[in-house]
């Protein structure tokens, strides 16, 4: 499995951004699977799981059903 985009922000949180052509590929269980892969690759033998960072899995779908909000500034 290859993650499309995996990055860490300055607070140490992990972000996984996945591009999906098919809406069926962006299921909650698939997000859970991706999150598990991230934890598995970060975790260390004998360490408490409390040290694992927050992780976020974001799916960007070709045909998204969520509304898009635009943020803009108006200058007078």
DSSP file (Angstrom, degrees, kcal/mol; ACC not computed):
  #  RESIDUE AA STRUCTURE BP1 BP2  ACC     N-H-->O    O-->H-N    N-H-->O    O-->H-N    TCO  KAPPA ALPHA  PHI   PSI    X-CA   Y-CA   Z-CA
    1    1 A X              0   0    0      0, 0.0     2,-0.5     0, 0.0     0, 0.0   0.000 360.0 360.0 360.0 131.8    0.0    0.0    0.0
    2    2 A X        -     0   0    0      3,-0.0     2,-0.4     0, 0.0     3,-0.1  -0.959 360.0-138.5-113.7 126.7    1.3    3.4   -0.9
    3    3 A X        -     0   0    0     -2,-0.5     3,-0.2     1,-0.1    15,-0.1  -0.683   9.9-141.1 -83.0 135.7    0.0    6.5    0.9
    4    4 A X  S    S-     0   0    0     -2,-0.4     2,-0.4     1,-0.3    14,-0.2   0.944  82.9  -0.5 -64.5 -50.6   -0.6    9.4   -1.5
    5    5 A X  E     +A   17   0A   0     12,-1.1    12,-2.6    -3,-0.1     2,-0.5  -0.955  66.0 176.7-145.3 121.6    0.6   12.2    0.8
    6    6 A X  E     +A   16   0A   0     -2,-0.4     2,-0.3    10,-0.2    10,-0.2  -0.988  16.6 155.4-128.2 122.5    1.9   11.7    4.3
    7    7 A X  E     -A   15   0A   0      8,-2.5     8,-3.1    -2,-0.5     2,-0.4  -0.941  33.1-135.4-144.6 164.6    3.2   14.6    6.3
    8    8 A X  E     -A   14   0A   0     -2,-0.3     6,-0.2     6,-0.2     2,-0.1  -0.980  20.1-142.2-123.0 133.2    3.7   15.9    9.9
    9    9 A X    >   -     0   0    0      4,-2.2     3,-1.9    -2,-0.4     6,-0.0  -0.289  37.8 -91.2 -86.3 178.9    2.8   19.4   11.1
   10   10 A X  T 3  S+     0   0    0      1,-0.3    -1,-0.1     2,-0.1    -2,-0.0   0.699 126.3  56.6 -67.5 -18.3    4.9   21.4   13.5
   11   11 A X  T 3  S-     0   0    0      2,-0.1    -1,-0.3     0, 0.0    -3,-0.0   0.506 120.4-107.5 -86.6  -5.1    2.9   20.0   16.5
   12   12 A X  S <  S+     0   0    0     -3,-1.9     2,-0.2     1,-0.3    -2,-0.1   0.497  70.2 145.3  92.6   4.5    3.8   16.5   15.5
   13   13 A X        -     0   0    0     40,-0.1    -4,-2.2    42,-0.0     2,-0.4  -0.511  45.3-130.3 -74.3 144.6    0.3   15.5   14.2
   14   14 A X  E     -Ab   8  55A   0     40,-2.9    42,-2.4    -6,-0.2     2,-0.4  -0.820  20.0-166.6 -99.2 134.3    0.3   13.1   11.2
   15   15 A X  E     -Ab   7  56A   0     -8,-3.1    -8,-2.5    -2,-0.4     2,-0.5  -0.985   4.6-171.0-122.6 127.0   -1.8   14.0    8.1
   16   16 A X  E     -Ab   6  57A   0     40,-3.2    42,-3.3    -2,-0.4     2,-0.5  -0.973   6.0-167.9-117.7 116.6   -2.5   11.4    5.4
   17   17 A X  E     -Ab   5  58A   0    -12,-2.6   -12,-1.1    -2,-0.5     2,-0.4  -0.923   5.2-170.3-109.4 123.9   -4.2   12.8    2.3
   18   18 A X  E     - b   0  59A   0     40,-3.3    42,-3.2    -2,-0.5     2,-0.5  -0.946  14.2-146.7-118.3 131.0   -5.6   10.3   -0.2
   19   19 A X  E     - b   0  60A   0     -2,-0.4     2,-0.5    40,-0.2    42,-0.2  -0.854  19.7-167.0 -95.7 127.0   -7.0   11.1   -3.7
   20   20 A X  E     - b   0  61A   0     40,-3.1    42,-1.4    -2,-0.5     3,-0.1  -0.962  23.0-173.0-121.2 126.3   -9.9    8.8   -4.7
   21   21 A X  S    S+     0   0    0     -2,-0.5     2,-0.5    40,-0.2    -1,-0.1   0.791  82.2  50.9 -79.1 -30.5  -11.3    8.5   -8.2
   22   22 A X  S >  S-     0   0    0      1,-0.1     3,-1.4    40,-0.1     4,-0.3  -0.922  73.9-144.2-114.6 130.2  -14.1    6.3   -6.9
   23   23 A X  G >  S+     0   0    0     -2,-0.5     3,-1.4     1,-0.3    -1,-0.1   0.780  98.6  67.5 -61.5 -27.2  -16.4    7.2   -4.0
   24   24 A X  G 3  S+     0   0    0      1,-0.3     3,-0.3     2,-0.1    -1,-0.3   0.780  92.8  60.4 -65.6 -25.4  -16.5    3.6   -2.9
   25   25 A X  G <  S+     0   0    0     -3,-1.4     2,-0.6     1,-0.2    -1,-0.3   0.592  90.2  72.1 -77.3 -10.2  -12.8    3.7   -2.0
   26   26 A X    <   +     0   0    0     -3,-1.4    -1,-0.2    -4,-0.3     2,-0.2  -0.414  68.7 143.3-104.3  56.7  -13.4    6.5    0.5
   27   27 A X     >  -     0   0    0     -2,-0.6     4,-2.0    -3,-0.3     3,-0.2  -0.578  62.5-115.3 -94.6 158.3  -15.1    4.5    3.3
   28   28 A X  H  > S+     0   0    0      1,-0.2     4,-2.2     2,-0.2     5,-0.1   0.860 117.2  54.5 -57.9 -35.9  -14.7    4.9    7.0
   29   29 A X  H  > S+     0   0    0      2,-0.2     4,-2.1     1,-0.2    -1,-0.2   0.866 106.3  51.1 -68.8 -34.1  -13.2    1.4    7.2
   30   30 A X  H  > S+     0   0    0     -3,-0.2     4,-2.5     2,-0.2    -1,-0.2   0.898 109.1  51.1 -67.6 -38.7  -10.6    2.3    4.6
   31   31 A X  H  X S+     0   0    0     -4,-2.0     4,-2.4     2,-0.2    -2,-0.2   0.904 109.8  50.5 -62.4 -40.8   -9.7    5.4    6.7
   32   32 A X  H  X S+     0   0    0     -4,-2.2     4,-2.3     2,-0.2    -2,-0.2   0.893 109.1  51.6 -62.5 -40.6   -9.4    3.2    9.7
   33   33 A X  H  X S+     0   0    0     -4,-2.1     4,-2.2     2,-0.2    -2,-0.2   0.928 110.4  47.8 -61.7 -46.9   -7.1    0.9    7.7
   34   34 A X  H  X S+     0   0    0     -4,-2.5     4,-2.1     1,-0.2    -2,-0.2   0.907 111.3  51.0 -61.4 -42.5   -4.9    3.8    6.7
   35   35 A X  H  X S+     0   0    0     -4,-2.4     4,-2.4     1,-0.2    -1,-0.2   0.896 109.2  51.2 -62.5 -40.1   -4.7    5.1   10.2
   36   36 A X  H  X S+     0   0    0     -4,-2.3     4,-2.6     2,-0.2    -1,-0.2   0.881 107.5  52.8 -64.2 -39.1   -3.7    1.6   11.4
   37   37 A X  H  X S+     0   0    0     -4,-2.2     4,-2.0     2,-0.2    -2,-0.2   0.911 109.6  49.2 -61.5 -42.3   -0.9    1.5    8.8
   38   38 A X  H  X S+     0   0    0     -4,-2.1     4,-1.4     2,-0.2    -2,-0.2   0.950 112.7  46.5 -62.6 -49.3    0.4    4.8   10.1
   39   39 A X  H  X S+     0   0    0     -4,-2.4     4,-2.7     1,-0.2     3,-0.2   0.900 110.8  53.5 -59.6 -41.5    0.4    3.7   13.7
   40   40 A X  H  < S+     0   0    0     -4,-2.6    -1,-0.2     1,-0.2    -2,-0.2   0.884 111.1  45.5 -62.3 -38.8    2.0    0.4   12.8
   41   41 A X  H  < S+     0   0    0     -4,-2.0    -1,-0.2     1,-0.2    -2,-0.2   0.718 118.4  42.0 -79.2 -20.4    4.9    2.1   11.0
   42   42 A X  H  < S+     0   0    0     -4,-1.4    -2,-0.2    -3,-0.2    -1,-0.2   0.786  93.3  96.3 -93.2 -32.2    5.4    4.7   13.8
   43   43 A X     <  -     0   0    0     -4,-2.7     2,-0.4    -5,-0.2     6,-0.1  -0.202  61.4-147.0 -66.0 151.1    5.1    2.4   16.9
   44   44 A X    >   -     0   0    0      4,-0.2     3,-2.0     3,-0.0    -1,-0.1  -0.939  26.5 -97.9-120.9 141.5    8.1    1.0   18.6
   45   45 A X  T 3  S+     0   0    0     -2,-0.4     3,-0.1     1,-0.3    -1,-0.0  -0.298 107.2  10.7 -58.1 131.6    8.4   -2.4   20.3
   46   46 A X  T 3  S+     0   0    0      1,-0.3    -1,-0.3    -2,-0.0     2,-0.3   0.387 100.0 120.9  82.1  -3.9    8.0   -2.2   24.0
   47   47 A X    <   -     0   0    0     -3,-2.0    -1,-0.3     1,-0.1     2,-0.1  -0.653  69.1-106.4 -93.5 150.7    6.8    1.5   24.0
   48   48 A X    >   -     0   0    0     -2,-0.3     3,-1.1     1,-0.1    -4,-0.2  -0.416  21.2-129.2 -67.8 147.2    3.4    2.6   25.4
   49   49 A X  G >  S+     0   0    0      1,-0.2     3,-1.4     2,-0.1    -1,-0.1   0.578  96.3  85.8 -74.7  -7.9    0.9    3.5   22.7
   50   50 A X  G 3  S+     0   0    0      1,-0.3    -1,-0.2     0, 0.0    -2,-0.0   0.754  80.7  61.3 -63.9 -23.6    0.3    6.9   24.5
   51   51 A X  G <  S+     0   0    0     -3,-1.1    -1,-0.3     2,-0.0    -2,-0.1   0.610  75.5 113.8 -81.6 -10.4    3.2    8.4   22.6
   52   52 A X    <   -     0   0    0     -3,-1.4     3,-0.1    -4,-0.1   -13,-0.1  -0.378  69.0-123.0 -61.9 136.1    1.6    7.9   19.2
   53   53 A X        -     0   0    0      1,-0.1   -40,-0.1   -41,-0.1     2,-0.1  -0.283  30.8 -87.9 -75.0 164.3    0.7   11.3   17.7
   54   54 A X        -     0   0    0     -2,-0.0   -40,-2.9     2,-0.0     2,-0.4  -0.455  49.1-159.5 -62.9 143.6   -2.7   12.4   16.6
   55   55 A X  E     -b   14   0A   0    -42,-0.2     2,-0.4    -2,-0.1   -40,-0.2  -0.988  10.8-163.7-133.2 145.6   -3.3   11.2   13.0
   56   56 A X  E     -b   15   0A   0    -42,-2.4   -40,-3.2    -2,-0.4     2,-0.5  -0.993   4.2-159.8-129.2 129.2   -5.8   12.5   10.4
   57   57 A X  E     -b   16   0A   0     -2,-0.4     2,-0.5   -42,-0.2   -40,-0.2  -0.952  13.0-171.4-110.4 122.8   -6.8   10.7    7.2
   58   58 A X  E     -b   17   0A   0    -42,-3.3   -40,-3.3    -2,-0.5     2,-0.5  -0.962   7.2-159.2-119.6 123.7   -8.4   12.9    4.6
   59   59 A X  E     -b   18   0A   0     -2,-0.5     2,-0.6   -42,-0.2   -40,-0.2  -0.888   0.7-162.6-101.6 130.0  -10.0   11.6    1.4
   60   60 A X  E     -b   19   0A   0    -42,-3.2   -40,-3.1    -2,-0.5     2,-0.2  -0.958  18.3-161.6-109.4 114.2  -10.4   13.9   -1.6
   61   61 A X  E     -b   20   0A   0     -2,-0.6     3,-0.5   -42,-0.2   -40,-0.2  -0.637  26.4-128.9 -99.8 153.8  -12.9   12.4   -3.9
   62   62 A X  S    S+     0   0    0    -42,-1.4     2,-0.6     1,-0.3    -1,-0.1   0.907 109.2  30.7 -63.2 -43.3  -13.6   13.1   -7.6
   63   63 A X  S    S-     0   0    0    -42,-0.1    -1,-0.3    -3,-0.0     2,-0.3  -0.772  84.1-173.7-119.4  84.1  -17.3   13.6   -7.0
   64   64 A X        -     0   0    0     -2,-0.6    -4,-0.0    -3,-0.5   -41,-0.0  -0.589  17.4-160.7 -82.3 137.7  -17.6   15.0   -3.4
   65   65 A X        +     0   0    0     -2,-0.3     2,-0.2     2,-0.1    -1,-0.1   0.486  62.3  99.2 -95.5  -4.6  -21.1   15.4   -2.0
   66   66 A X  S    S-     0   0    0      1,-0.1     2,-0.1     0, 0.0    -2,-0.1  -0.555  82.6-104.8 -81.7 148.0  -20.0   17.9    0.7
   67   67 A X        -     0   0    0     -2,-0.2     2,-0.5     1,-0.1    -1,-0.1  -0.402  29.6-132.7 -69.4 148.6  -20.6   21.6    0.2
   68   68 A X        -     0   0    0     -2,-0.1     2,-0.5     2,-0.0    -1,-0.1  -0.893  16.6-158.6-104.5 129.9  -17.5   23.7   -0.7
   69   69 A X        -     0   0    0     -2,-0.5     2,-0.4     2,-0.0    -2,-0.0  -0.916   6.4-146.9-110.3 133.4  -17.0   26.9    1.2
   70   70 A X        -     0   0    0     -2,-0.5     2,-0.6     2,-0.0    -2,-0.0  -0.835   3.3-153.8-101.6 134.8  -14.8   29.7   -0.2
   71   71 A X        +     0   0    0     -2,-0.4     2,-0.3     2,-0.0    -2,-0.0  -0.932  29.2 158.6-106.1 122.2  -12.8   31.9    2.1
   72   72 A X        -     0   0    0     -2,-0.6     2,-0.4     2,-0.0    -2,-0.0  -0.965  34.1-134.0-144.5 160.3  -12.1   35.3    0.6
   73   73 A X        -     0   0    0     -2,-0.3     2,-0.5     2,-0.0    -2,-0.0  -0.943  13.9-150.0-116.2 135.3  -11.2   38.8    1.6
   74   74 A X        -     0   0    0     -2,-0.4     2,-0.4     2,-0.0    -2,-0.0  -0.919  10.5-156.2-106.1 126.0  -12.9   41.9    0.2
   75   75 A X              0   0    0     -2,-0.5    -2,-0.0     1,-0.1     0, 0.0  -0.863 360.0 360.0-102.7 134.1  -10.8   45.0    0.0
   76   76 A X              0   0    0     -2,-0.4    -1,-0.1     0, 0.0    -2,-0.0   0.379 360.0 360.0-105.8 360.0  -12.5   48.5   -0.1
